[in-house]
């Protein structure tokens, strides 16, 4: 199994959170998690695929070609150093 984090920039007139919730991106089976983030990108995806060739196919032929996706950057996990089980959503918890 290969894991990748893919920051994505949206290119559309609709605000990113609204566009993202209605986007086909979140319905792709390879997308394990999707987060609206601050910074240079609009959203951060955690993608799970069988291997790097499968990620290349996903990135080039499915994700990057979707309407509204302006840019995709990929960070591939080489090795998991630590992992903890946290109740609830691990990365996307709302800040009070």
C-alpha positions in Angstrom: 0.0 0.0 0.0 1.3 3.5 -0.9 0.2 6.6 0.9 0.4 10.1 -0.4 -0.6 13.5 0.8 -1.8 15.7 -2.0 -2.3 19.4 -1.5 -4.8 20.6 -4.1 -5.6 24.2 -5.4 -9.0 24.9 -6.7 -9.6 27.2 -9.6 -13.1 28.4 -9.7 -15.3 31.3 -8.6 -17.0 29.3 -5.9 -15.3 29.5 -2.4 -13.1 26.5 -1.8 -15.1 24.9 1.1 -18.3 25.1 -0.9 -16.7 23.8 -4.1 -14.9 21.0 -2.3 -18.0 19.6 -0.6 -19.7 19.3 -3.9 -16.7 18.2 -5.8 -16.1 14.7 -7.4 -12.8 14.7 -5.6 -14.2 13.6 -2.3 -16.1 10.7 -4.0 -12.9 9.1 -5.5 -12.4 5.8 -3.7 -8.6 6.4 -3.3 -9.3 9.5 -1.1 -9.2 8.3 2.5 -9.4 11.8 4.0 -10.1 15.3 2.7 -9.4 18.5 4.7 -9.9 22.2 3.9 -6.6 23.9 5.0 -5.0 27.3 5.3 -1.9 28.3 3.3 -1.0 28.0 -0.4 -3.5 25.2 -1.1 -7.2 24.8 -0.6 -7.5 21.2 0.4 -5.3 18.4 1.6 -6.1 14.8 0.6 -4.8 11.6 2.1 -4.7 9.1 -0.8 -4.3 5.4 -0.4 -3.3 3.3 -3.5 -1.6 0.0 -4.1 1.8 1.3 -5.2 3.5 4.3 -6.9 2.4 3.4 -10.5 -1.2 3.3 -9.2 -0.7 6.8 -7.6 0.7 8.1 -10.9 -2.4 6.8 -12.7 -4.7 8.3 -10.1 -2.9 11.7 -10.1 -2.5 12.1 -13.9 -5.8 10.5 -15.1 -8.3 11.1 -12.4 -7.4 13.8 -9.9 -5.7 16.4 -12.0 -8.2 16.1 -14.8 -11.3 17.0 -12.6 -13.0 20.3 -13.3 -11.9 23.0 -10.8 -8.6 21.4 -9.9 -5.9 24.0 -10.8 -2.8 22.3 -9.2 -1.8 19.1 -7.4 1.4 18.6 -5.4 2.3 15.2 -4.1 4.1 14.1 -1.0 4.6 10.3 -0.8 5.1 8.5 2.5 8.4 6.7 2.6 8.0 5.2 6.0 5.5 5.6 8.9 7.5 6.5 12.0 4.6 6.8 14.5 0.9 6.3 14.4 -1.6 6.7 17.2 -5.3 5.9 17.6 -7.1 9.0 18.5 -10.9 8.9 18.9 -12.8 10.9 16.3 -11.3 12.5 13.3 -7.5 12.6 13.7 -6.6 15.4 11.4 -9.7 17.3 10.7 -11.0 18.1 14.2 -12.5 21.6 14.6 -10.6 24.0 16.8 -12.8 25.6 19.4 
